[in-house]
Structure formats: C-alpha cells, structure tokens
Amino acid sequence: MDKQIAHHVAYEAFKASSGLANLIPLLKENCDQEEYEMLAKKIAPV
C-alpha cells in the first residue's frame, strides 16, 4: 500500500474512533441506564 494512502486510512480510522468515543458521555447523560449500557457495548468494539 502506498504510504500516503496508509497514512490517510490511519488518520480517518483515528478520527472515527475519536468521534465514537466522544459519544459515550453524551449517551450517558441523555439515555437511561439500560439504553446507555447497550449502546456503549455496541460502540466499544468499534
């Protein structure tokens, strides 16, 4: 794989991961406990 493409893929993956991680506090604040736990468990592996 071209170095520039690999860098771009890594950057986009990091951005997506950060975006998902930022959802956790928002979900915790705005969802009931059961819904929060279900969503957090789905987001964690990603």
C-alpha positions as CSV (number, residue, x, y, z in Angstrom):
1,M,0.0,0.0,0.0
2,D,1.2,3.5,-0.8
3,K,2.5,5.3,2.3
4,Q,0.2,8.3,1.7
5,I,-2.9,6.1,1.4
6,A,-1.9,4.2,4.5
7,H,-1.5,7.5,6.4
8,H,-4.9,8.7,5.2
9,V,-6.5,5.4,6.2
10,A,-4.9,5.5,9.7
11,Y,-6.0,9.2,10.1
12,E,-9.6,8.5,9.1
13,A,-9.8,5.5,11.4
14,F,-8.5,7.6,14.3
15,K,-11.0,10.3,13.6
16,A,-13.9,7.8,13.5
17,S,-12.7,6.2,16.7
18,S,-12.4,9.6,18.5
19,G,-15.9,10.6,17.3
20,L,-17.4,7.4,18.7
21,A,-15.6,7.8,22.0
22,N,-17.0,11.3,22.3
23,L,-20.5,9.9,22.1
24,I,-20.1,8.0,25.3
25,P,-20.5,10.9,27.8
26,L,-23.4,12.3,25.7
27,L,-25.2,9.0,25.7
28,K,-24.6,8.6,29.4
29,E,-26.1,12.0,30.1
30,N,-29.1,11.5,27.8
31,C,-30.1,7.9,27.9
32,D,-31.5,5.7,30.6
33,Q,-29.0,3.2,32.2
34,E,-30.2,0.2,30.2
35,E,-30.1,2.0,26.9
36,Y,-26.7,3.6,27.7
37,E,-25.2,0.2,28.5
38,M,-26.5,-1.4,25.4
39,L,-25.1,1.4,23.2
40,A,-21.8,1.6,25.0
41,K,-21.3,-2.2,24.5
42,K,-22.0,-1.8,20.8
43,I,-19.6,1.2,20.4
44,A,-16.7,-0.3,22.5
45,P,-15.6,-3.0,20.0
46,V,-15.7,-0.5,17.1
